[in-house]
Amino acid sequence: MIAIDLDGTLLNTESQIPEENKAAIKRALDADMLVAISTGRATFDVKSLVGNDLDIPIIASNGGTVHDYGYELLNKVTFEKELAKEIAASLIEQDVYFEVYTETELLSPYNGEEKLKAELDKVSSANPDESMEQLWIGAMSQFKQSGIRFVPDIEHIFTEESTIFKILCFSFDLENLAKAYKTVNEDNRIAVTSSGEHIIEILPKKSGKGYAVSMLAEKYNISKEDVYAVGDSPNDISMFEVAGNGVAMENAMTELMEIATHVTKSNDDFGVAYFLDKLIAGEQDELRRVEEGV
């Protein structure tokens, strides 16, 4: 079984799945391997990226939902509405941009692009010699996601109909983001992770990629030593911990490199395809081992 992250892993820096990676997944499926997407993105966003030519299990919202082949729902872990509302109110008070992941949309009580542009201008003024282009590209990837919608105020998010899987915060103001992280991380009713320096992801306590990967492996009677997790960010740590093999992208963050067993090429060098073809050929041990230096 291979569980593959999306951003920074299967996707390139343009937030697209290269044909090389998609073709390699099909080769792995033809070799009777179970390939699953495991991402912090919402399920409907994943479906729009993957398209209709790949019928594979999808772990979305960092384990908030688990869908099997044929898009059959296996499990979902949701926030208690009052708890989510309490967290959102705290984030608004701290002036942090955030999105609420529901079953059908990504909702935010902010004009996100305008707010983040103001933050970036402030950062740029304090660091005139630093290029802000890559930072802005990262921010804009948030607004390229399928289903994002800005709402007038917080009350429009927490309706009786809404099912909430995750709250994601994004900010260029790292000091303010750190304060928000400290506040939410002290709450033992939730779990907090990250997919990048400017992001914190707030989840129900029993959510997480690791739990979802274990569920799929158990369903298909796949032992831990035959599970491979491929990723690049701290929110992939939980699935690296339950997999017998953790494959970090060359562009992976330090926290993930420290617990990975192997390293593949970067997301812009089709690192997923490179790894999958090595695995199909039985040559996965030819991948660079972390302990040998990366």
N, C-alpha and C positions, 0 to 999 in steps of 0.2 A: 504494500500500500504506500502511495506517495501523496502526501498532503502538501499543497503548494500555495503559498501566499500570493497576493496579486501585486500591490504597489511596491516597486523596488525589486520585484522578483519575477513574476510572469510578465508583468507589464514593463514596457520601456519608459523612458523619461517623458514620452508624449502620451502616456497613459493608454497605450494600445498594446494588444497582444500580437507580437510579431508572428507572421505565418510560420517561421521556423519553429517557434515554441508550440504552436497549435498542431503542426504536423508531427512533432515529436510525441505529444500527448496521444495522438491517434496511433502512433506506432507502439506506445506503451500499452494502450488498450488492446491492440491486436495481439500483444504478447501476454494477455490475460492478467495484466496488472490493474489494481484498483487505483485510479487517479482521482483525487478530490481537490477542489478549490477550498482554501481555508483563509478567510479574509476578514478584515474589519468592516468592509463595505457592506451595504444592505443587499439583500438577496436580489431584489429587482434590478439593482445596479449591476450586479454580477451577471445576471441573465442577459442584460443589454450588451455587456462586453463580450461574453462567451458566444452569444448567438445560438442558433438552433442546430448547428452541426456537431456540437459536443454534448452528449447526454452523460453527465458525470455528477456525482454527489457534490453538494455545495454547503460548506460551513460558512455562515455569514454573520455579520454583526459581532465578530469575535466569539462565536459560539452561541449567539442568541437564537439562531435558527440552524437546524440541520435538515437538509433535504437529500433524499436518496436518488437513485436513478429514476427517471420519469418524473422528477420533481415531487416525489412523495415526501410529505413532511414527516420526519421521524421524531423531532423534539424542538421545543422552543422554551427559552428562559426569558421572562419579562420582568420589568420593574413594577413594583407596587406603585400605583399612580401618585399617591400622596408623597412617597419618598422621592420620586422623580421630580415632582413639582417643587419640593423643598430644595433639592439640589439646584434646579434651574433658577430658583429665586436667589439662591446664594451666589450663583455665577453672574446674574444680572447685577446684583449689588456690588460685586467685585469688578464689574465692567469687562467681562471676558466674553468674547464671541463664542457661541456654541451652536451645535445642531443636535436635534433630537431625532433618533432613528426609529421610525414606526414601521408598520407592516407595508405601507404603500408609498411613503414619502420621507424625505429628510426635511425637517421643519426648523426654522430659526426665527426668534423674535428680534432679529437685527437685520439691517442692510449690511450684510457681511462684507461685500467687496469695498464699500465706502469706508467702513470701520477699519479694515485691515490695511487699506491704502494709507489712512491717516497714521496708523501705527508704524508702517514701513517708512513713511516720510520722517517720522520722529527718530527711528533707528538710523536712517541714512544721514540725518543731520549730525548725530552723535558719532558716526563712523564714516566720514567723507571719503576715506580711501578704500572702503570696502564696496565691492559690486553687489548691488541689490537684485540684479536680474534673476539669479537662480532662486533667491528667496521668494520673489514674486511668482515665479513659475510654479513653485511648490504650493503657494497659497491658491493660485488659480485652479489647480487640480481639484481642489475642494468643490469649486463651482461648476466643474465639468461633469460632476456625478449626476447620474440619472435621478430625477424625482425631487431635486432640491426646490424648496419653496419658502419664501420669507413671509412671516405672518405678523399682523399688527402688534400683538402683545402675547404674553405668556398664557393667558387664559384660553387663547385660540388653539394652543397646542394640547393642553391636557383636558380633552373632552372625554365623554363617556365611551366614545367609539375607539379612541386611540389605544394601540398596543405598543408599548415602548420597550425597545431592546437595548439601547445604548445612548449615551450623551457624549458627544465629542467636542472638545474645546480646541481652538486654534488661536494663537496669538504670537505676534512679533515682540511683544513686551515680555521678555523672559522672566523678569522680576515679578511682574504681576501674575504670570502664569504659574510661577513657583509657589506664590501665596495661595492661589486657587488649588493647586495640587496638594499642598499641606492641609488645607481645610477639608477637602474631600477624602484624603487618604486617612484621616483620623476617624472617619466614620466606618465602624466595623460591619455595617449593613451592606457595603458595596465593595467592589474590586476596582482598582485603578491600574491602567497600563498605558503604553505609548507606542505610536508608530513613527515618531520623529521628534526632533528637538522642540518643535513649536506646537506639539500636539499632546493632549492628555485624553484618554478614553475612559469613561466611567461606565461600569457594568454592574448588573446584578451580582451578588456575591457568588452564586454558583455557576456563573457563566465563564467563558474562556475557551480558547482554541483547543487547549490540551484535553479538557473534558470531552469536547465534541469529537476529536480525533480518536480518543480511546473508545468512545461509543461506536464509531464506525468500524474500528478494528475488531471490537468484540462481536459486532453483528456478523461480520464476515469471517470470524474465527482466524484472524491474522495475529500472529504472535508479535510481541514488542520488537524483537530483533529483525523482523521483516517490515517494520514501519519506518519510512523515511519522511522527514519533515524538511521542507525547503523554504527559507525565508531570509529576511534582512533586518528586522526591527525587534525592539523589546517585546512587542505584543505577540511575537512568535516564540518567546521563551517557553511558555507553558506547553506548546506542542513539541518543542525540542526535548522537554523533560519527560514526556510520555513515549517518545519515539526511540527506537534503538539506534537510530542514525539521524543526526542533525546536520543538514547540508546548508551552509551559509553562502550567500552570494558574495562575490568579491567586493561588492559595494556595501556589505552589511555593517551595521553599527557594532561598536566594540563589545557591548553587552552580549550580543549574540555570538560573536566570534569566540568569546571566552568559553562557551559551552558547546560549540559545534564540534563534530567529529571530522567533517570534510568541508572543503571550500570549492565551489565551482566558479565559472566566469561571471562577469557582471550582468546585470539585467539588460544593458545595451549591447552586450556581446552574446546574447542568446544563451545565458548560463543555464536556464532550465532545460533547453534542448540538449545542451552539451552533457549535462548530468544524466538525463533520461536515456540518451543513446549509450552512455557508458554503462548504465544499469542494465539495459536491455541486452547489451553484449557481454554482461558479466564482468565488466572491467571497472566497476565502481571503486575498487581499491587503488586505481590509478589516479583518482582525484587527489589533490593535495590534502594532506592531513594537517590539521591545525597544529598539532604538537611538533610538526616538522618545520613550522614557520610559514607564514602566508605573505 
